[in-house]
Amino acid sequence: ITCARPSSFPIFAVDYIGVSVDLFQKCIEFTRADEVKAAGLYPYFRPVEENEGPVVTIEGRRVIMAGSNNYLGLTAHPKVKQAAKDAIDRYGTGCSGSRYLTGTINLHVELEKRLAAYLGTEDVLLFSTGYQTALGVISALVQKGDYVVSDKENHACIINGALLAKGGFAEFVRYKHNDMDDLERVLQRIPANAGKLVVTDGVFSVSGEIVHLPQMLEVAKKYGARVLVDDAHATGVIGKGGRGTASYFDLVKETDLTMGTFSKTFASLGGFVAGPERVMNYIKHHSPALIFSASPTPASVAAALAALDVLEAEPERITRLIANADKMRKGFHAMGFNVIDSETGIVPIVVGDAELALVFWRKLYDRGVFVNAFVPPGVPPNLSMMRTSYMATHEDEHLDAILNACQEVGIELGLISK
């Protein structure tokens, strides 16, 4: 199943006859969101007023959350919250500088060392967000004459990192989703003496599919390419003790670089890249995204450290997460829904029509369940879906309520039979 990411390509208004074009005109003419809001079907930018993990408060109502990436439920963990509070007391609310200058504190260094030991890599480098990590790593490594080779379904941060490198006169090519034969076809066409970086999601964020990493590494080695895996949705979810995609396939030593985020499993904000010390050292001194950005805040880093403590001490949380997701996959299948299968915390229900998906979302929300509605251009036409995701802290009563609500709405909308 193909699940495309939103396009990142800018559209430029070019005037060949001398008539001035107002840059804001497209903004004035964009009314689709207003129309969906007027119909009461707008699922985006809804403020969460209180967050307890599996249950949140939105618009004064308690709602079961089935759309968060808080996979291990650690945003509400007492140790994680206390660590953030303690860090503010000691370091203040911000670092007031970039990592390169005055913005590094000992917590940054501690977390880098802890993550390197956890992931089994030589070194780790922290960034301020996961999105920024992709921009900073790809644009620093891939330069004029080099190639970024990307899965067509990769996250927008990878696409934009490749475009940033392309702006520096690198080349950007893509291959069919998770198709290693097509990856080889693409690599065959690249000059042998060109630098090549193959970039992929480890767990694809829309479908929850896992990359075919063993075949990818084999093909990449054949053509002298390096591999960067984005484990945003894999760390804390798959692999030994949640160590991600390379660990899942027992290929940690063979995988060149892994990047990830603190905004999901690690219950915080920030990003990281892990790999050889010499490569981390190079990125540290050549990545504008790192050098010219304020460093991760003390509270964010302390929270991520505490989350790592919990993850290492309580690996059963990962078992619980996957058990919860498996229960939902089996339940949705049994009802007759079209479900994209995986072994991760993401369980998408394919609805098809975009309008129907928005109606499905609204009816679930009215029943006290919040999920993510994915519609074009986030997915291809006729592949709109309810992208549900689960936490280790969901209890059976939460999961059963979600299943019941989806069954009621599915029958009502004619997606499944009684």
C-alpha positions in Angstrom: 0.0 0.0 0.0 1.4 3.4 -1.0 1.1 6.2 1.6 2.6 9.4 0.2 3.8 12.2 2.3 2.6 15.8 1.7 4.5 17.5 -1.1 7.3 19.8 0.1 7.9 21.5 -3.2 7.2 25.2 -3.3 5.1 26.7 -6.0 6.3 29.9 -7.5 4.1 32.4 -9.3 6.1 33.6 -12.3 4.9 36.6 -14.2 6.0 36.8 -17.8 4.0 39.8 -18.9 4.9 42.3 -16.2 1.7 42.0 -14.2 2.4 42.1 -10.4 1.4 39.0 -8.5 0.4 39.4 -4.9 2.2 36.9 -2.8 -0.8 36.7 -0.4 -3.4 36.0 -3.1 -3.1 32.2 -2.7 -3.6 32.7 1.1 -6.8 34.7 0.5 -8.1 32.1 -2.0 -7.4 29.1 0.3 -10.8 28.4 1.8 -10.9 24.6 2.1 -10.0 24.5 5.8 -12.8 27.1 6.5 -15.3 24.9 4.6 -14.4 21.8 6.6 -14.6 23.8 9.8 -18.1 25.1 8.8 -19.2 21.5 8.3 -18.0 20.6 11.8 -15.5 18.1 10.4 -12.2 19.8 11.0 -9.9 17.4 13.0 -6.8 19.5 13.2 -5.2 22.0 15.7 -7.7 21.1 18.5 -6.1 22.2 21.8 -5.6 19.6 24.4 -6.5 21.1 27.8 -5.3 18.3 30.0 -3.2 15.2 29.2 -3.2 12.0 31.3 -1.8 9.8 28.5 -4.6 7.5 27.3 -7.2 10.0 28.2 -7.1 13.7 27.4 -9.4 16.7 27.8 -10.5 18.5 24.6 -13.2 21.2 24.6 -14.0 20.4 28.1 -14.6 16.7 27.3 -12.6 13.7 28.4 -11.7 11.7 25.3 -9.7 8.5 24.8 -6.6 9.4 22.8 -5.9 6.9 20.0 -3.8 9.3 17.9 -0.8 10.1 20.0 2.8 9.0 19.4 3.4 8.8 23.2 4.1 5.1 22.7 5.2 4.1 26.1 2.9 6.6 27.9 5.8 8.4 29.5 4.7 12.0 29.2 2.7 11.6 32.4 5.2 9.5 34.2 6.1 11.0 37.6 9.8 10.5 37.2 9.9 12.2 33.8 7.8 15.2 35.0 9.9 15.5 38.1 13.2 15.4 36.1 12.0 18.3 33.9 11.0 20.4 37.0 14.4 19.7 38.7 16.2 20.8 35.6 14.4 24.1 35.5 15.3 24.7 39.1 19.0 24.1 38.4 19.5 25.4 34.8 16.6 27.7 34.2 14.1 27.5 31.3 16.6 27.8 28.4 20.2 27.6 27.4 20.3 30.9 25.6 22.6 29.8 22.8 23.5 27.2 20.3 25.3 23.9 21.1 28.3 25.4 19.3 28.7 28.4 21.6 27.2 28.8 25.0 24.2 26.5 24.7 25.8 23.2 25.8 25.2 22.0 29.4 26.3 18.8 31.0 22.9 17.2 30.5 23.4 17.4 26.7 26.7 15.5 27.0 25.2 13.0 29.5 22.3 12.2 27.2 24.5 11.8 24.2 26.7 9.3 26.1 23.7 7.4 27.5 22.0 7.1 24.1 25.2 5.9 22.4 25.6 3.2 25.1 21.9 2.3 24.7 21.9 2.1 20.9 25.3 0.4 20.7 27.0 3.1 18.6 30.2 5.0 19.0 28.7 8.4 19.5 25.4 10.5 19.4 24.8 14.1 18.6 21.7 16.0 19.9 19.6 18.4 17.8 16.8 20.7 19.0 14.0 18.8 17.1 13.7 15.5 15.2 12.8 17.4 12.0 15.8 19.6 12.4 18.0 16.5 12.8 17.1 15.3 9.3 17.7 18.7 7.8 21.0 19.1 9.6 22.5 15.6 9.0 21.6 15.2 5.3 22.6 18.7 4.3 25.9 18.5 6.1 26.9 15.1 4.7 25.6 15.4 1.1 27.2 18.1 -0.9 27.9 19.1 -4.5 28.1 16.1 -6.7 26.8 13.7 -4.0 23.4 11.9 -4.1 20.5 11.6 -1.6 18.6 8.5 -2.4 15.2 8.5 -0.7 12.2 6.2 -0.3 9.1 7.9 -1.9 7.2 7.4 1.3 9.8 9.0 3.6 8.8 11.6 6.2 8.7 15.3 5.0 11.8 16.1 7.1 13.9 13.7 5.0 12.4 15.2 1.8 13.2 18.7 2.9 16.7 17.6 4.1 17.3 16.3 0.6 16.0 19.5 -1.0 18.3 21.5 1.2 21.2 19.4 0.0 20.0 19.9 -3.5 20.1 23.6 -3.0 23.8 23.1 -2.4 24.0 21.4 -5.8 23.7 17.8 -4.6 21.4 15.4 -6.5 18.1 14.1 -5.1 16.6 10.8 -6.5 13.8 8.6 -5.1 12.9 4.9 -5.4 9.6 3.1 -5.1 8.3 2.5 -1.6 10.3 -0.2 0.3 11.2 -1.7 -3.1 14.8 -2.9 -2.9 14.9 -3.9 -6.6 14.0 -0.4 -7.5 16.6 1.0 -5.1 19.2 -1.1 -6.9 17.9 0.2 -10.3 18.3 3.8 -9.0 21.8 3.2 -7.5 23.0 1.5 -10.8 22.4 4.8 -12.6 24.5 6.9 -10.2 28.1 7.5 -11.1 30.3 5.0 -9.2 32.6 7.9 -8.0 29.7 9.9 -6.5 29.0 10.0 -2.8 25.6 8.3 -2.0 23.4 8.4 1.1 20.3 6.2 1.1 17.8 7.5 3.6 14.7 5.7 4.8 12.2 5.7 7.6 12.7 2.7 9.9 9.0 2.5 10.7 7.0 4.4 8.1 4.9 7.0 10.0 1.7 6.7 8.0 1.4 2.9 7.6 3.6 1.5 10.4 5.4 -0.7 7.9 9.0 -1.6 8.7 11.7 -1.0 6.1 13.4 -4.0 4.5 16.7 -3.2 6.1 18.7 -6.4 5.4 18.1 -6.1 1.7 18.7 -2.4 1.7 22.1 -2.7 3.4 23.1 -5.4 1.0 22.2 -3.3 -2.0 23.8 -0.2 -0.5 27.1 -2.0 0.2 27.2 -3.3 -3.4 27.1 0.3 -4.8 29.2 2.0 -2.1 26.3 3.9 -0.5 25.9 4.8 3.1 22.6 4.3 4.9 20.7 6.6 7.3 17.6 5.2 9.1 15.1 7.5 10.7 13.9 5.7 13.8 11.4 8.3 15.0 8.6 5.6 15.2 10.9 2.7 15.9 12.9 3.7 19.0 11.1 2.3 22.1 8.8 0.3 19.8 10.8 -2.4 18.0 14.2 -4.1 18.4 15.8 -5.5 21.5 14.7 -3.4 24.4 13.2 -0.9 22.0 16.6 -0.1 20.3 15.0 0.4 16.9 15.1 -1.0 13.4 18.8 -2.0 13.2 18.4 -3.9 16.4 15.2 -5.5 15.2 17.1 -7.1 12.3 20.3 -7.6 14.4 22.2 -5.2 12.1 23.4 -2.5 14.5 27.0 -2.7 13.5 26.2 -2.8 9.8 23.9 0.3 9.8 25.8 3.5 9.2 23.6 6.1 10.8 20.4 6.2 12.8 18.4 9.3 13.7 15.5 9.8 16.0 13.4 12.1 18.1 12.5 12.7 21.7 8.9 13.7 20.9 7.5 10.2 20.9 8.9 7.4 23.1 11.1 9.8 25.0 8.2 12.1 26.1 10.0 15.3 25.3 11.3 17.5 22.4 14.5 17.2 20.5 16.3 14.9 18.1 19.5 12.9 17.7 21.7 11.1 15.2 23.9 8.1 16.2 26.9 6.6 14.4 30.7 6.7 14.2 32.4 9.3 16.3 34.3 10.8 13.3 31.0 11.4 11.5 29.4 12.9 14.6 32.4 15.2 14.9 32.1 16.3 11.3 28.4 17.1 11.5 28.9 18.9 14.8 31.3 21.3 13.0 29.6 21.5 9.6 25.8 21.5 10.1 24.2 25.0 10.1 21.0 23.5 11.5 23.0 22.7 14.7 25.4 25.6 14.8 22.8 28.3 14.3 20.0 26.9 16.4 19.3 27.2 20.1 20.1 24.0 21.9 17.5 21.7 23.5 16.1 23.1 26.7 17.3 21.7 30.1 13.8 20.5 30.9 13.5 18.7 27.5 16.9 16.9 27.9 16.2 16.0 31.5 12.8 14.5 30.6 14.4 12.5 27.8 17.1 11.2 30.2 14.4 10.1 32.7 12.4 8.5 29.9 15.5 6.5 28.9 15.9 5.4 32.5 12.3 4.1 32.6 12.6 2.5 29.2 15.7 0.6 30.3 14.3 -0.4 33.7 10.8 -1.4 32.4 11.1 -3.1 29.0 7.7 -4.7 29.7 6.2 -1.4 28.5 7.3 -2.3 25.0 5.6 -5.7 25.3 2.4 -4.0 26.5 2.5 -1.5 23.7 2.8 -4.2 21.0 0.1 -6.3 22.7 -2.3 -3.4 22.7 -1.6 -2.6 19.0 -2.0 -6.3 18.1 -5.3 -6.5 19.9 -6.6 -3.6 17.9 -5.3 -5.0 14.6 -7.1 -8.3 15.2 -10.2 -6.5 16.4 -10.5 -4.3 13.4 -9.8 -7.2 11.0 -12.5 -9.3 12.7 -15.0 -6.4 12.1 -14.1 -6.3 8.4 -12.1 -3.1 8.3 -9.4 -2.6 5.7 -6.3 -2.5 8.0 -2.7 -2.0 7.0 -0.8 -4.6 8.9 2.5 -4.1 10.8 4.3 -5.1 14.0 4.4 -1.6 15.4 2.2 0.8 17.5 0.5 2.2 14.3 -2.7 0.7 13.1 -4.3 2.5 10.1 -7.9 1.8 9.0 -8.2 2.6 5.3 -11.5 4.4 4.6 -10.9 5.5 1.0 -12.9 8.7 0.3 -11.5 11.9 2.0 -15.0 13.3 2.9 -16.0 9.9 4.4 -12.8 9.9 6.4 -13.6 13.3 7.9 -17.2 12.1 8.8 -15.7 9.0 10.3 -13.4 11.1 12.4 -16.2 13.4 13.6 -18.4 10.5 14.6 -15.6 8.8 16.6 -14.9 12.1 18.3 -18.6 12.5 19.2 -18.3 9.1 20.8 -15.3 10.1 22.9 -12.5 8.8 20.8 -9.8 10.9 19.2 -7.8 9.5 16.2 -5.9 11.1 13.3 -7.7 11.6 10.0 -5.2 11.3 7.1 -6.6 12.7 3.8 -4.9 13.9 0.6 -2.3 15.3 0.1 -1.0 13.4 3.1 -2.1 10.2 1.5 -2.9 9.4 -2.2 -6.5 9.9 -3.5 -8.8 7.1 -2.4 -6.5 6.1 0.5 -7.8 8.3 3.2 -7.6 6.7 6.6 -8.0 6.7 10.3 -4.4 6.5 11.5 -4.7 5.1 15.0 -1.8 4.6 17.3 -1.5 3.1 20.8 0.3 3.4 24.1 1.6 1.0 26.7 -0.7 2.7 29.2 -3.9 2.0 27.3 -6.0 -0.3 29.4 -8.4 -2.9 28.0 -11.3 -0.7 28.8 -9.9 2.1 26.6 -9.2 -0.3 23.8 -12.6 -2.0 24.0 -14.2 1.5 23.9 -12.3 2.4 20.7 -13.3 -0.9 19.1 -16.9 -0.4 20.0 -17.0 3.1 18.7 -15.3 2.2 15.4 -17.7 -0.7 14.9 -20.7 1.5 15.4 -19.4 4.2 13.0 -18.2 1.6 10.5 -21.7 0.0 10.3 -23.4 3.4 10.2 -21.3 4.5 7.3 -21.5 1.3 5.4 -17.8 0.4 5.7 -18.5 -2.9 7.5 -21.5 -5.1 7.9 -23.2 -6.0 11.2 
